């Protein structure tokens, strides 16, 4: 029984993702071949909930999705630090607001990739100022249990599904609007929380 249990924990660690937790719970119940007598007094939903609590303790590092490469030429998702236009980290000061995302370095015209399997959920309008029309595009996405937006990207499509590492679109010409800026993809969570932990 111990060898079987240990094997299942190791197997579960390879499936680390929040969206797989319920599936993992069911897999554990099935793999342990728990009899009805052991589960007497518990319905299946309660048993899965109890096992999920155990999994939360055993697999604490499996919680968080991690972004894969976002932009060609930046395999490590290097972040924009500082330039004449400001800082790229979450919470950085702006003239009239606080930066609600993080900026991942990306050259104008570079290919933008899906960081994991994503669903494309429509267009993002970044600005109302017509002087910034050249970079006023982006996309709403969801995947790995996350909802997020990519700014300054011209997507190939605003709907559908894109697999990890496949092309989403291209970075728009940031230098034409912000000369001298470190061109970048702006990543912002739908709830405007800090995305840094996913990188």
PEKA-V774569 format. One record per residue. N is the residue number from 0. PSI is psi in whole degrees, 0 to 359 (* if undefined). BURIAL is 1 if it has 24 or more other C-alpha atoms within 12 Angstrom, else 0. Layout:
n->N psi->PSI burial->BURIAL
n->N psi->PSI burial->BURIAL
This chain:
n->0 psi->316 burial->0
n->1 psi->315 burial->0
n->2 psi->318 burial->0
n->3 psi->316 burial->0
n->4 psi->315 burial->0
n->5 psi->317 burial->0
n->6 psi->318 burial->0
n->7 psi->325 burial->1
n->8 psi->314 burial->1
n->9 psi->319 burial->0
n->10 psi->319 burial->0
n->11 psi->324 burial->1
n->12 psi->336 burial->0
n->13 psi->349 burial->0
n->14 psi->20 burial->1
n->15 psi->103 burial->1
n->16 psi->146 burial->1
n->17 psi->321 burial->1
n->18 psi->342 burial->0
n->19 psi->1 burial->0
n->20 psi->314 burial->1
n->21 psi->319 burial->1
n->22 psi->320 burial->0
n->23 psi->318 burial->1
n->24 psi->314 burial->1
n->25 psi->320 burial->1
n->26 psi->318 burial->1
n->27 psi->314 burial->1
n->28 psi->316 burial->1
n->29 psi->316 burial->0
n->30 psi->328 burial->0
n->31 psi->351 burial->0
n->32 psi->50 burial->0
n->33 psi->131 burial->0
n->34 psi->165 burial->0
n->35 psi->331 burial->0
n->36 psi->323 burial->0
n->37 psi->324 burial->0
n->38 psi->9 burial->0
n->39 psi->136 burial->0
n->40 psi->347 burial->0
n->41 psi->136 burial->0
n->42 psi->168 burial->0
n->43 psi->321 burial->0
n->44 psi->317 burial->0
n->45 psi->319 burial->0
n->46 psi->318 burial->1
n->47 psi->319 burial->1
n->48 psi->316 burial->0
n->49 psi->318 burial->0
n->50 psi->327 burial->1
n->51 psi->321 burial->1
n->52 psi->318 burial->0
n->53 psi->315 burial->0
n->54 psi->324 burial->1
n->55 psi->326 burial->1
n->56 psi->324 burial->0
n->57 psi->327 burial->0
n->58 psi->56 burial->1
n->59 psi->333 burial->0
n->60 psi->356 burial->0
n->61 psi->2 burial->1
n->62 psi->315 burial->1
n->63 psi->130 burial->1
n->64 psi->151 burial->1
n->65 psi->135 burial->1
n->66 psi->129 burial->1
n->67 psi->186 burial->1
n->68 psi->129 burial->1
n->69 psi->327 burial->1
n->70 psi->140 burial->1
n->71 psi->140 burial->1
n->72 psi->1 burial->0
n->73 psi->71 burial->0
n->74 psi->338 burial->0
n->75 psi->5 burial->0
n->76 psi->45 burial->1
n->77 psi->137 burial->1
n->78 psi->151 burial->1
n->79 psi->131 burial->1
n->80 psi->264 burial->0
n->81 psi->150 burial->0
n->82 psi->188 burial->0
n->83 psi->346 burial->0
n->84 psi->356 burial->0
n->85 psi->192 burial->1
n->86 psi->156 burial->1
n->87 psi->2 burial->1
n->88 psi->162 burial->1
n->89 psi->136 burial->1
n->90 psi->358 burial->0
n->91 psi->146 burial->0
n->92 psi->142 burial->0
n->93 psi->171 burial->0
n->94 psi->315 burial->0
n->95 psi->11 burial->0
n->96 psi->181 burial->0
n->97 psi->141 burial->0
n->98 psi->122 burial->1
n->99 psi->27 burial->1
n->100 psi->192 burial->1
n->101 psi->153 burial->1
n->102 psi->123 burial->1
n->103 psi->123 burial->1
n->104 psi->133 burial->1
n->105 psi->130 burial->1
n->106 psi->148 burial->1
n->107 psi->132 burial->1
n->108 psi->356 burial->1
n->109 psi->158 burial->1
n->110 psi->135 burial->1
n->111 psi->131 burial->1
n->112 psi->159 burial->1
n->113 psi->126 burial->1
n->114 psi->342 burial->1
n->115 psi->179 burial->1
n->116 psi->126 burial->1
n->117 psi->155 burial->1
n->118 psi->134 burial->1
n->119 psi->125 burial->1
n->120 psi->30 burial->1
n->121 psi->171 burial->0
n->122 psi->146 burial->1
n->123 psi->130 burial->1
n->124 psi->117 burial->0
n->125 psi->318 burial->1
n->126 psi->156 burial->0
n->127 psi->348 burial->0
n->128 psi->117 burial->0
n->129 psi->341 burial->0
n->130 psi->346 burial->0
n->131 psi->19 burial->0
n->132 psi->329 burial->0
n->133 psi->337 burial->1
n->134 psi->15 burial->1
n->135 psi->68 burial->1
n->136 psi->162 burial->1
n->137 psi->185 burial->1
n->138 psi->141 burial->1
n->139 psi->136 burial->1
n->140 psi->160 burial->1
n->141 psi->148 burial->1
n->142 psi->154 burial->1
n->143 psi->31 burial->1
n->144 psi->8 burial->0
n->145 psi->150 burial->1
n->146 psi->124 burial->1
n->147 psi->170 burial->1
n->148 psi->147 burial->1
n->149 psi->122 burial->1
n->150 psi->156 burial->1
n->151 psi->26 burial->1
n->152 psi->133 burial->1
n->153 psi->101 burial->1
n->154 psi->153 burial->1
n->155 psi->333 burial->1
n->156 psi->154 burial->0
n->157 psi->1 burial->1
n->158 psi->164 burial->0
n->159 psi->194 burial->0
n->160 psi->138 burial->0
n->161 psi->132 burial->1
n->162 psi->156 burial->0
n->163 psi->131 burial->0
n->164 psi->352 burial->0
n->165 psi->158 burial->1
n->166 psi->133 burial->1
n->167 psi->320 burial->1
n->168 psi->210 burial->1
n->169 psi->154 burial->1
n->170 psi->135 burial->1
n->171 psi->165 burial->1
n->172 psi->82 burial->1
n->173 psi->327 burial->1
n->174 psi->335 burial->0
n->175 psi->339 burial->0
n->176 psi->321 burial->0
n->177 psi->77 burial->0
n->178 psi->130 burial->0
n->179 psi->354 burial->0
n->180 psi->156 burial->1
n->181 psi->106 burial->1
n->182 psi->145 burial->1
n->183 psi->161 burial->1
n->184 psi->129 burial->1
n->185 psi->124 burial->1
n->186 psi->123 burial->1
n->187 psi->131 burial->1
n->188 psi->150 burial->1
n->189 psi->328 burial->0
n->190 psi->7 burial->0
n->191 psi->20 burial->0
n->192 psi->171 burial->0
n->193 psi->119 burial->0
n->194 psi->0 burial->1
n->195 psi->323 burial->1
n->196 psi->344 burial->0
n->197 psi->4 burial->1
n->198 psi->* burial->1
